[in-house]
């Protein structure tokens, strides 16, 4: 019997279509209509639609070039349609159609019509049954493809999704397996910790046992010593009695015998006393004489615990503040359990890591609030993109790592006022001061002092006495904070008023005044007035008597050019601002100059203040740029405070709060802005 070996080959329809049944020019599958395959004299096959387009593009009726091999092909008399069909390709199309007859969905009514699928409406339909439309709308308006292709696409999507699902499940299996391994390690570490803790307890108990045993031995030795001393006395007395009794039989002298008897009577009394032990043998160990045993039981019952957590890192969230260079940024992490219920206790092993664009780590501090929330504190020193990773149980919380965009621009947290004369309006505000939770702003253009609370709400107005003619440009708090001293450059008067209702306390002038523009008061109630017209500082006592003057016009040390502000520091040192910041002693001796961050910069300082931490803040305006400069107590420049969304324009007076905010009088914008700078 003969046998035949048959080799079977599995042909993938799509691969076969792509290789043999697809036009190499337009990549469309050959059919019996527009894409009818035509064989060229060069033996290449191209669909009729491509050939017609090529002939039309070349603009000739005689010949064209084969799009595959570039050989010149003569066009027959009947045109492209007259080119012979590719019988082999047509036979292959028929063969594959017969092979795929069972997988191409057909209409139940029109057996030769392939079903179509509208991706827009998610509808399967037959063109003949619907008359070319479905759901009452033209199919041409929607994306319509053969249902067989839709099935294939859906199958591919299904396989793709299944692959992704399996990949995720594999990853999940690896993560859970890893967590189980870590759980075993944590359990072993707990066992080791428990063993060490109880070993320490047993060591303490053993030490206590040895201490008590030593106490027993010590007490026993002390008692034995007393009793031994008593025994020694008894033996000594016995020896004396024996000595006294020796030779009594030979004794004939009556007086000697009588004396011995008297001595023995005394020893008899002593021996009776020695018969009572001076110590006793009582010794008993007890442990129920106090609450020590109960306390020990209670302590052991509460000693140690196995702490676990129900925190589910993948559902925990973080809320990020806007990050600005040199400002402390706080990220608040809220923890929840697997069901999304907030956690109410802390002590989770939360770790945070912050890196800048260069990959360098930034110091962070994690604080546990013991109520299920944590805060992460950091102070970025440079702008740019940072990456913050937050993990609990070494697993990332939701959306970790976070992208933290650190900005150099510090936008105000509060803005009060606009140009006008209303309760919250300003016209040319120039200086500010804070006392007893109230902000005093000299509103020059409205001839008044506006009093606000630290939230920016209006309290009252002071003036216009001393501020008349819209020319009050200098203001300072008195030493006790219950009065304001203002200077008026037009009337050339210095006026002191109370901060309650603005009542005048005193008022004086000086014949040497030319253009007094700023005023300050030191701890001795001395009033310092900066006069731009005279280019001098005038110092008066509290009653307005001139004590001394200092300075001259120029740009050398100790000289002034267009002064903008005079200020008294915490040690009564005098700060004078023009294009520089010069510092003088109370008596007027030049001390030093505070340098800007850029020695080449050209601009004018507007106002200055010193906060409770010793930081020096000064407002400065240059060409196209207005900022508040922050210096350390050692006069080292730290950083600028500016704004991108609400830019400063000619900032002048400054006043700081205890919690790290600075109020900036924005003269160019007729308002007051509040910034966080620490």
C-alpha positions as CSV (number, residue, x, y, z in Angstrom):
1,X,0.0,0.0,0.0
2,X,1.4,3.3,-1.0
3,X,1.3,6.3,1.3
4,X,1.4,10.0,0.6
5,X,3.0,12.6,2.8
6,X,0.9,15.8,2.6
7,X,2.4,19.1,3.9
8,X,-0.1,21.6,5.0
9,X,0.5,25.3,5.1
10,X,-1.5,27.8,7.1
11,X,-1.9,31.0,5.2
12,X,-2.8,34.2,7.1
13,X,-5.3,36.0,5.0
14,X,-4.2,39.5,5.9
15,X,-0.5,38.7,5.3
16,X,-1.5,37.2,1.9
17,X,-3.6,40.2,1.0
18,X,-0.8,42.6,1.8
19,X,1.7,40.7,-0.2
20,X,-0.2,39.6,-3.3
21,X,-3.7,41.2,-3.4
22,X,-2.8,44.8,-2.6
23,X,-1.9,47.4,-5.2
24,X,1.7,48.5,-4.5
25,X,0.9,52.1,-5.5
26,X,-2.2,53.0,-3.6
27,X,-2.1,50.1,-1.1
28,X,-5.8,49.3,-1.8
29,X,-7.0,45.7,-2.1
30,X,-7.7,44.7,-5.7
31,X,-11.4,44.3,-6.6
32,X,-13.5,44.2,-9.8
33,X,-14.3,47.9,-9.9
34,X,-12.0,50.9,-9.7
35,X,-9.1,48.8,-8.3
36,X,-9.3,46.1,-11.0
37,X,-5.7,44.7,-11.4
38,X,-4.1,45.4,-14.8
39,X,-0.9,43.6,-15.9
40,X,1.7,45.8,-17.7
41,X,4.2,44.7,-20.4
42,X,6.9,44.9,-17.7
43,X,5.0,42.2,-15.8
44,X,4.0,44.4,-12.9
45,X,0.5,44.6,-11.7
46,X,-1.2,48.0,-10.9
47,X,-4.8,48.8,-10.3
48,X,-6.8,50.6,-12.9
49,X,-7.5,53.6,-10.7
50,X,-3.7,54.3,-10.2
51,X,-3.0,53.9,-13.9
52,X,-5.7,56.5,-14.8
53,X,-4.4,58.9,-12.2
54,X,-0.8,58.4,-13.5
55,X,-1.8,59.0,-17.1
56,X,-3.8,62.1,-16.2
57,X,-0.9,63.5,-14.1
58,X,1.6,63.0,-17.0
59,X,-0.7,64.7,-19.5
60,X,0.0,62.3,-22.4
61,X,-2.2,59.9,-24.4
62,X,0.7,57.8,-25.8
63,X,2.7,56.4,-23.0
64,X,3.4,56.5,-19.3
65,X,6.0,55.2,-16.9
66,X,5.4,52.1,-14.7
67,X,5.2,53.4,-11.1
68,X,7.2,50.4,-10.0
69,X,10.1,49.9,-12.4
70,X,9.8,53.3,-14.3
71,X,9.8,51.5,-17.7
72,X,7.9,53.3,-20.5
73,X,4.5,51.7,-21.3
74,X,2.6,52.4,-24.4
75,X,-1.1,53.1,-23.9
76,X,-3.3,50.9,-26.1
77,X,-6.0,52.5,-28.4
78,X,-8.8,51.9,-25.9
79,X,-6.9,53.6,-23.1
80,X,-6.0,52.2,-19.7
81,X,-9.2,50.1,-19.6
82,X,-7.9,48.1,-22.6
83,X,-4.8,46.9,-20.7
84,X,-5.1,43.2,-20.1
85,X,-6.4,42.2,-16.6
86,X,-4.1,40.2,-14.3
87,X,-5.7,36.8,-14.5
88,X,-3.5,35.3,-11.8
89,X,-4.4,38.1,-9.4
90,X,-8.1,37.7,-10.2
91,X,-7.9,34.0,-9.7
92,X,-6.2,34.5,-6.3
93,X,-8.9,37.0,-5.4
94,X,-11.6,34.4,-6.2
95,X,-9.7,31.7,-4.4
96,X,-9.4,33.8,-1.2
97,X,-13.0,34.9,-1.4
98,X,-14.0,31.2,-1.5
99,X,-11.7,30.4,1.4
100,X,-13.1,33.4,3.5
101,X,-16.8,32.8,2.6
102,X,-17.4,31.5,6.1
103,X,-15.8,34.4,7.9
104,X,-17.3,37.3,5.9
105,X,-20.6,38.3,7.4
106,X,-23.4,38.4,4.7
107,X,-26.8,39.8,4.8
108,X,-29.5,37.2,5.6
109,X,-31.7,38.7,2.8
110,X,-29.1,39.6,0.3
111,X,-26.7,36.6,0.5
112,X,-24.1,38.2,-1.8
113,X,-24.0,41.5,0.0
114,X,-21.4,41.9,2.8
115,X,-22.6,43.6,6.0
116,X,-21.3,47.0,6.8
117,X,-20.5,48.7,10.1
118,X,-20.9,52.3,11.1
119,X,-18.3,53.3,13.7
120,X,-20.1,56.6,14.3
121,X,-23.5,54.9,15.2
122,X,-22.1,51.5,16.3
123,X,-24.6,49.9,13.9
124,X,-24.4,46.9,11.5
125,X,-26.4,47.2,8.4
126,X,-26.8,46.0,4.8
127,X,-26.6,48.6,2.1
128,X,-29.3,47.0,0.0
129,X,-31.7,46.7,3.0
130,X,-31.2,50.3,4.1
131,X,-31.1,51.8,0.6
132,X,-27.6,53.2,1.4
133,X,-28.5,54.7,4.7
134,X,-29.1,53.7,8.3
135,X,-31.1,55.2,11.2
136,X,-32.6,57.7,8.7
137,X,-29.2,59.3,7.9
138,X,-26.9,59.0,5.0
139,X,-24.0,56.6,5.6
140,X,-21.7,58.9,3.7
141,X,-21.9,61.3,6.7
142,X,-20.5,58.6,9.0
143,X,-17.4,56.4,9.1
144,X,-18.5,53.2,7.5
145,X,-16.3,50.1,7.1
146,X,-17.0,46.4,6.2
147,X,-18.2,44.5,9.2
148,X,-15.5,41.9,8.6
149,X,-12.8,44.6,9.1
150,X,-14.7,45.9,12.1
151,X,-14.6,42.5,13.6
152,X,-10.9,42.2,12.9
153,X,-10.3,45.6,14.5
154,X,-12.3,44.7,17.5
155,X,-10.5,41.4,17.8
156,X,-7.2,43.3,17.6
157,X,-8.4,45.7,20.2
158,X,-9.6,42.9,22.4
159,X,-6.2,41.1,22.1
160,X,-4.4,44.3,22.8
161,X,-6.5,45.0,25.9
162,X,-6.1,41.4,27.0
163,X,-2.4,41.7,26.6
164,X,-2.4,44.9,28.7
165,X,-4.6,43.3,31.2
166,X,-2.3,40.3,31.5
167,X,0.7,42.6,31.8
168,X,-1.0,44.5,34.6
169,X,-2.0,41.3,36.3
170,X,1.5,40.0,36.0
171,X,2.8,43.2,37.5
172,X,0.2,43.0,40.2
173,X,1.2,39.5,41.0
174,X,4.8,40.5,41.2
175,X,3.9,43.5,43.5
176,X,1.8,41.3,45.8
177,X,4.4,38.6,45.9
178,X,7.0,41.2,46.7
179,X,4.8,42.6,49.5
180,X,4.3,39.1,50.9
181,X,8.1,38.7,50.9
182,X,8.4,42.0,52.7
183,X,5.7,40.9,55.1
184,X,7.7,37.9,56.0
185,X,10.8,40.0,56.5
186,X,8.8,42.5,58.6
187,X,7.4,39.6,60.7
188,X,10.9,38.2,61.2
189,X,12.1,41.7,62.2
190,X,9.2,42.0,64.6
191,X,10.1,38.6,66.1
192,X,13.7,39.7,66.6
193,X,12.6,43.0,68.2
194,X,10.2,41.1,70.5
195,X,12.9,38.7,71.5
196,X,15.4,41.6,72.2
197,X,12.7,43.5,74.1
198,X,11.8,40.6,76.3
199,X,15.4,39.5,76.7
200,X,16.0,43.0,78.1
201,X,13.0,42.5,80.4
202,X,14.4,39.1,81.6
203,X,17.8,40.7,82.0
204,X,16.2,43.4,84.2
205,X,14.3,40.7,86.2
206,X,17.5,38.7,86.6
207,X,19.3,41.7,87.8
208,X,16.6,42.5,90.3
209,X,16.8,38.8,91.5
210,X,20.5,39.2,92.0
211,X,20.0,42.5,93.8
212,X,17.5,40.9,96.2
213,X,19.8,37.9,96.8
214,X,22.7,40.2,97.5
215,X,20.4,42.1,99.9
216,X,19.6,38.8,101.7
217,X,23.3,37.9,102.0
218,X,24.1,41.5,103.2
219,X,21.4,41.5,105.8
220,X,22.4,38.0,107.0
221,X,26.1,39.0,107.3
222,X,25.1,42.1,109.3
223,X,23.0,40.0,111.7
224,X,25.7,37.4,112.0
225,X,28.3,40.0,112.8
226,X,26.1,41.3,115.7
227,X,25.5,37.8,117.0
228,X,29.2,36.9,116.6
229,X,30.2,39.9,118.6
230,X,27.7,38.8,121.3
231,X,29.2,35.3,121.3
232,X,32.7,36.7,121.6
233,X,31.6,38.7,124.7
234,X,30.0,35.5,126.2
235,X,33.2,33.5,125.6
236,X,35.2,36.3,127.2
237,X,33.0,36.3,130.2
238,X,33.2,32.5,130.5
239,X,37.0,32.8,130.5
240,X,36.9,35.4,133.3
241,X,34.6,33.2,135.4
242,X,36.9,30.2,134.9
243,X,39.8,32.3,135.9
244,X,38.1,33.7,139.0
245,X,36.9,30.2,140.1
246,X,40.4,28.7,139.9
247,X,41.9,28.1,143.3
248,X,38.7,28.9,145.3
249,X,39.2,25.6,147.2
250,X,42.6,26.7,148.6
251,X,41.3,30.2,149.4
252,X,41.1,30.6,153.2
253,X,40.9,34.4,153.4
254,X,37.3,35.2,154.1
255,X,37.5,38.7,152.7
256,X,38.9,37.4,149.4
257,X,36.1,34.8,149.1
258,X,33.5,37.5,149.9
259,X,34.9,39.7,147.2
260,X,34.9,36.9,144.6
261,X,31.3,36.1,145.5
262,X,30.3,39.8,145.0
263,X,32.1,39.8,141.6
264,X,30.4,36.6,140.5
265,X,27.0,38.1,141.5
266,X,27.7,41.0,139.1
267,X,28.7,38.6,136.4
268,X,25.6,36.6,137.0
269,X,23.5,39.6,136.2
270,X,25.6,40.2,133.1
271,X,25.3,36.6,132.0
272,X,21.5,36.8,132.3
273,X,21.5,39.8,129.9
274,X,23.8,38.1,127.5
275,X,21.4,35.2,127.3
276,X,19.1,37.4,125.1
277,X,20.4,37.5,121.4
278,X,21.1,41.0,120.3
279,X,19.9,40.1,116.8
280,X,17.2,37.8,115.6
281,X,17.1,35.2,112.8
282,X,13.9,36.5,111.2
283,X,14.2,37.0,107.5
284,X,11.3,36.7,105.1
285,X,11.0,37.6,101.3
286,X,7.7,39.3,100.5
287,X,6.3,40.9,97.3
288,X,2.7,41.7,98.1
289,X,3.5,44.5,100.5
290,X,2.7,47.1,97.9
291,X,1.2,47.4,94.4
292,X,4.4,46.5,92.7
293,X,3.1,43.1,91.5
294,X,-0.1,44.6,90.2
295,X,1.8,47.4,88.5
296,X,4.2,44.9,87.1
297,X,1.3,42.8,85.7
298,X,-0.3,46.0,84.2
299,X,3.0,47.1,82.8
300,X,3.6,43.7,81.2
301,X,0.1,43.6,79.8
302,X,0.7,47.0,78.1
303,X,4.3,46.3,77.3
304,X,4.9,46.3,73.6
305,X,2.4,46.0,70.8
306,X,2.4,44.8,67.2
307,X,1.4,48.0,65.3
308,X,-0.2,47.6,61.9
309,X,-1.8,50.1,59.5
310,X,-4.8,49.9,57.1
311,X,-3.4,52.7,55.0
312,X,-3.8,52.0,51.2
313,X,-1.1,54.1,49.4
314,X,-2.7,53.9,46.0
315,X,-5.7,55.9,47.3
316,X,-3.8,58.4,49.4
317,X,-3.7,61.9,48.0
318,X,-1.4,64.9,48.2
319,X,-2.3,68.6,47.9
320,X,0.5,70.9,46.7
321,X,0.9,74.6,47.4
322,X,2.2,76.9,44.7
323,X,6.0,76.6,44.9
324,X,8.1,79.7,44.8
325,X,11.8,80.0,45.2
326,X,13.1,80.8,48.7
327,X,9.6,80.3,50.2
328,X,8.7,77.3,52.4
329,X,6.4,75.0,50.4
330,X,4.0,72.7,52.2
331,X,2.6,69.5,50.7
332,X,-0.3,67.9,52.7
333,X,-0.7,64.2,52.4
334,X,-4.1,62.6,53.4
335,X,-4.2,58.9,54.0
336,X,-7.2,56.6,53.6
337,X,-7.8,52.8,53.9
338,X,-8.7,50.4,51.2
339,X,-12.3,51.5,51.3
340,X,-11.4,55.1,51.0
341,X,-12.2,55.9,54.6
342,X,-10.0,58.6,56.1
343,X,-7.3,57.4,58.6
344,X,-7.4,59.0,62.0
345,X,-4.0,57.9,63.3
346,X,-0.4,58.4,62.1
347,X,3.0,56.7,62.4
348,X,2.9,55.3,58.9
349,X,6.4,55.0,57.4
350,X,5.9,57.9,54.9
351,X,9.0,59.0,52.9
352,X,9.4,61.8,50.5
353,X,12.2,62.6,48.0
354,X,12.4,65.9,46.0
355,X,14.8,66.3,43.1
356,X,15.4,69.3,40.8
357,X,15.9,69.2,37.0
358,X,19.6,68.3,37.4
359,X,18.6,65.3,39.6
360,X,20.0,66.8,42.8
361,X,18.1,66.1,46.0
362,X,16.4,68.9,47.9
363,X,16.1,68.7,51.7
364,X,12.5,67.8,52.8
365,X,11.0,67.5,56.3
366,X,8.1,65.2,56.9
367,X,5.8,66.0,59.9
368,X,3.3,63.4,61.2
369,X,0.2,65.2,62.6
370,X,-1.0,61.9,64.3
371,X,-4.4,62.2,62.7
372,X,-3.9,60.5,59.4
373,X,-2.4,63.6,57.7
374,X,1.2,64.4,57.0
375,X,2.9,67.5,55.8
376,X,6.1,67.7,53.7
377,X,8.1,70.9,54.0
378,X,10.8,72.1,51.6
379,X,12.3,75.4,50.5
380,X,13.4,75.4,46.8
381,X,16.3,77.6,46.0
382,X,16.0,77.7,42.2
383,X,13.1,77.8,39.7
384,X,12.3,75.0,37.3
385,X,10.7,71.6,37.2
386,X,11.1,69.4,40.3
387,X,9.9,65.9,40.9
388,X,8.5,64.9,44.3
389,X,8.1,61.2,45.1
390,X,5.9,60.3,48.1
391,X,5.8,56.7,49.3
392,X,4.1,54.8,52.1
393,X,5.3,51.3,52.9
394,X,7.8,51.9,50.0
395,X,4.8,52.1,47.6
396,X,3.8,55.4,45.8
397,X,0.7,57.2,46.7
398,X,-1.8,58.3,44.0
399,X,-0.2,60.2,41.1
400,X,3.3,60.0,42.7
401,X,5.8,61.1,41.5
402,X,4.4,64.7,41.3
403,X,5.7,67.4,39.0
404,X,6.4,70.5,41.0
405,X,6.9,73.6,39.0
406,X,8.9,76.1,41.0
407,X,8.4,79.7,40.0
408,X,10.7,82.6,40.6
409,X,7.7,84.9,40.6
410,X,5.9,85.5,43.9
411,X,2.3,86.7,43.4
412,X,0.6,88.7,46.1
413,X,-1.8,86.9,48.4
414,X,-3.9,90.1,48.9
415,X,-4.4,93.3,47.0
416,X,-6.3,96.3,48.5
417,X,-7.4,99.4,46.7
418,X,-7.4,101.2,43.4
419,X,-7.2,104.8,42.4
420,X,-10.0,106.8,43.9
421,X,-11.2,108.4,47.1
422,X,-13.5,105.6,48.5
423,X,-13.0,103.7,51.7
424,X,-10.7,101.2,50.0
425,X,-9.1,103.5,47.4
426,X,-5.8,105.3,47.3
427,X,-4.2,108.1,45.4
428,X,-0.4,108.1,45.6
429,X,0.1,106.0,48.7
430,X,3.7,106.2,49.9
431,X,4.4,104.6,53.3
432,X,3.1,102.0,55.7
433,X,3.5,100.9,59.3
434,X,2.0,98.2,61.5
435,X,1.1,98.4,65.2
436,X,-1.3,96.3,67.3
437,X,-2.7,94.3,64.3
438,X,-3.5,97.5,62.4
439,X,-1.9,98.7,59.1
440,X,-1.4,102.4,58.7
441,X,-1.0,103.6,55.1
442,X,-0.2,107.2,54.2
443,X,-2.6,108.1,51.4
444,X,-0.9,111.2,50.1
445,X,-3.2,112.1,47.2
446,X,-6.3,111.9,49.5
447,X,-4.6,113.8,52.4
448,X,-5.3,111.1,55.0
449,X,-3.9,108.0,56.7
450,X,-6.0,104.9,56.0
451,X,-6.2,102.3,58.8
452,X,-6.8,98.7,57.8
453,X,-6.7,95.4,59.6
454,X,-4.2,92.8,58.5
455,X,-6.9,91.1,56.3
456,X,-7.2,94.4,54.3
457,X,-10.5,95.5,55.7
458,X,-11.1,99.2,56.3
459,X,-11.1,100.4,59.9
460,X,-10.9,104.3,59.9
461,X,-9.3,107.4,58.4
462,X,-7.0,109.8,60.2
463,X,-6.4,113.4,59.0
464,X,-6.4,115.6,57.0
465,X,-4.7,117.8,59.7
466,X,-1.0,117.7,59.0
467,X,-1.6,116.0,55.6
468,X,-3.3,118.9,53.9
469,X,-2.6,120.1,50.3
470,X,-1.9,116.5,49.2
471,X,1.7,116.8,50.3
472,X,2.2,114.5,53.4
473,X,4.9,112.2,52.2
474,X,6.6,110.9,55.4
475,X,5.2,108.9,58.3
476,X,6.5,107.0,61.3
477,X,5.1,105.4,64.4
478,X,6.0,106.9,67.7
479,X,8.2,104.9,70.2
480,X,5.1,103.6,72.1
481,X,3.1,103.0,68.9
482,X,0.2,105.2,70.1
483,X,1.1,108.1,67.9
484,X,2.0,108.9,64.3
485,X,4.6,111.4,63.2
486,X,4.0,112.8,59.6
487,X,6.0,115.3,57.6
488,X,4.5,117.6,54.9
489,X,6.9,118.8,52.3
490,X,4.7,121.6,51.1
491,X,3.8,123.2,54.5
492,X,7.2,122.1,55.9
493,X,5.6,121.0,59.1
494,X,6.2,117.9,61.3
495,X,2.9,116.8,63.0
496,X,2.4,114.2,65.7
497,X,-1.1,112.8,66.0
498,X,-2.7,110.0,68.1
499,X,-3.5,106.8,66.3
500,X,-7.0,106.6,67.7
501,X,-8.8,109.6,66.2
502,X,-5.9,111.6,64.6
503,X,-6.0,114.4,67.2
504,X,-2.9,116.7,67.0
505,X,-0.4,116.2,69.8
506,X,2.2,118.7,68.7
507,X,3.3,120.4,65.5
508,X,6.6,122.2,64.6
509,X,8.7,123.4,61.7
510,X,12.3,124.4,61.1
511,X,13.6,127.4,59.1
512,X,16.2,125.2,57.5
513,X,13.6,123.0,55.9
514,X,13.6,123.1,52.1
515,X,11.8,120.0,51.0
516,X,11.3,117.5,53.9
517,X,10.0,114.3,52.5
518,X,10.5,111.5,55.1
519,X,10.5,111.1,58.8
520,X,11.6,108.5,61.4
521,X,11.5,108.2,65.2
522,X,14.1,106.4,67.4
523,X,13.7,104.9,70.9
524,X,14.7,108.2,72.6
525,X,11.7,109.9,70.8
526,X,14.2,111.8,68.6
527,X,12.6,112.7,65.3
528,X,14.8,112.4,62.1
529,X,13.7,114.3,59.0
530,X,15.1,113.7,55.5
531,X,15.2,116.9,53.5
532,X,15.8,116.4,49.7
533,X,16.0,120.1,49.1
534,X,18.7,120.6,51.7
535,X,20.3,117.2,51.1
536,X,20.5,116.7,54.9
537,X,19.1,114.8,57.8
538,X,17.7,117.0,60.7
539,X,17.5,115.5,64.2
540,X,15.0,117.0,66.7
541,X,14.1,116.1,70.2
542,X,10.5,115.0,71.1
543,X,9.4,118.6,71.5
544,X,10.7,119.8,68.1
545,X,14.0,121.4,69.2
546,X,16.8,120.9,66.5
547,X,19.6,118.9,67.9
548,X,21.9,118.4,64.9
549,X,22.0,118.0,61.2
550,X,24.2,115.8,59.0
551,X,25.0,115.1,55.3
552,X,25.4,117.1,52.1
553,X,24.6,116.6,48.4
554,X,26.7,114.1,46.5
555,X,27.2,110.4,45.8
556,X,30.1,109.7,48.2
557,X,29.7,108.0,51.6
558,X,27.7,110.2,53.9
559,X,26.3,112.3,51.0
560,X,22.8,112.0,49.6
561,X,21.2,112.3,46.1
562,X,17.4,112.4,45.9
563,X,16.5,110.7,49.1
564,X,13.3,108.6,49.2
565,X,13.2,107.3,52.8
566,X,14.8,107.5,56.2
567,X,14.3,104.7,58.7
568,X,15.5,103.8,62.2
569,X,16.7,100.3,63.0
570,X,16.3,98.3,66.2
571,X,19.6,99.7,67.6
572,X,18.6,103.3,66.6
573,X,20.9,103.1,63.6
574,X,19.7,105.3,60.7
575,X,19.0,104.0,57.2
576,X,19.0,106.5,54.4
577,X,17.7,105.4,50.9
578,X,18.4,107.0,47.6
579,X,20.0,104.8,44.9
580,X,21.9,103.2,47.7
581,X,21.2,102.1,51.3
582,X,23.5,103.9,53.7
583,X,23.6,103.1,57.4
584,X,24.7,105.6,60.1
585,X,25.0,105.5,63.9
586,X,22.5,107.4,66.0
587,X,25.0,110.2,66.2
588,X,25.4,110.4,62.4
589,X,28.7,108.5,61.9
590,X,28.7,106.5,58.6
591,X,28.8,102.8,59.3
592,X,28.4,100.9,56.0
593,X,26.4,100.5,52.8
594,X,24.1,97.7,51.9
595,X,25.0,96.4,48.4
596,X,22.4,95.2,45.9
597,X,22.7,91.8,44.3
598,X,23.9,93.4,41.1
599,X,26.5,96.2,41.5
600,X,25.9,97.4,37.9
601,X,22.2,97.9,38.5
602,X,20.8,101.5,38.2
603,X,17.6,102.2,40.1
604,X,16.1,103.9,43.1
605,X,15.1,102.5,46.5
606,X,11.6,103.4,47.8
607,X,11.1,102.0,51.3
608,X,12.8,99.8,53.9
609,X,11.9,97.8,57.0
610,X,13.5,95.3,59.3
611,X,11.5,92.3,60.5
612,X,11.6,90.5,63.9
613,X,14.1,88.0,62.6
614,X,16.6,90.7,61.5
615,X,15.9,90.4,57.8
616,X,16.2,93.7,55.9
617,X,13.6,94.3,53.2
618,X,13.9,97.2,50.7
619,X,11.7,98.1,47.7
620,X,13.6,99.0,44.5
621,X,12.6,100.2,41.1
622,X,14.8,99.9,38.0
623,X,14.1,100.2,34.4
624,X,11.3,97.8,33.6
625,X,11.6,96.0,36.9
626,X,10.3,96.6,40.5
627,X,11.0,94.2,43.3
628,X,11.4,93.9,47.1
629,X,14.9,92.9,48.0
630,X,15.5,90.7,51.0
631,X,18.8,90.8,52.9
632,X,20.0,88.7,55.8
633,X,20.8,90.3,59.2
634,X,24.4,90.3,58.1
635,X,23.5,92.4,55.0
636,X,23.9,89.5,52.5
637,X,21.5,89.6,49.6
638,X,19.1,86.6,49.7
639,X,16.5,87.0,47.0
640,X,13.9,89.2,45.3
641,X,10.1,89.3,45.8
642,X,8.3,90.1,42.6
643,X,5.2,89.1,40.8
644,X,4.3,87.8,37.3
645,X,0.6,88.1,37.4
646,X,0.3,91.5,39.3
647,X,3.6,93.3,38.8
648,X,4.8,96.0,41.2
649,X,5.1,99.5,39.8
650,X,7.2,101.9,41.9
651,X,6.9,100.1,45.2
652,X,7.7,102.4,48.2
653,X,6.7,101.8,51.9
654,X,7.0,98.3,53.5
655,X,5.7,96.7,56.7
656,X,6.1,93.1,57.9
657,X,4.1,90.8,60.1
658,X,5.3,88.2,62.6
659,X,4.1,85.3,60.3
660,X,6.4,86.1,57.4
661,X,4.2,88.5,55.3
662,X,5.1,91.9,53.9
663,X,2.7,94.7,53.0
664,X,4.1,96.6,50.0
665,X,2.7,100.1,49.1
666,X,2.5,100.0,45.3
667,X,2.6,103.7,44.5
668,X,2.4,103.2,40.7
669,X,-0.7,101.0,41.0
670,X,-2.3,103.1,43.8
671,X,-2.8,100.0,46.0
672,X,-1.3,97.9,48.8
673,X,-0.2,94.3,48.2
674,X,0.6,91.6,50.6
675,X,3.3,89.0,49.9
676,X,4.6,86.0,51.7
677,X,8.3,86.2,51.8
678,X,9.3,83.6,54.5
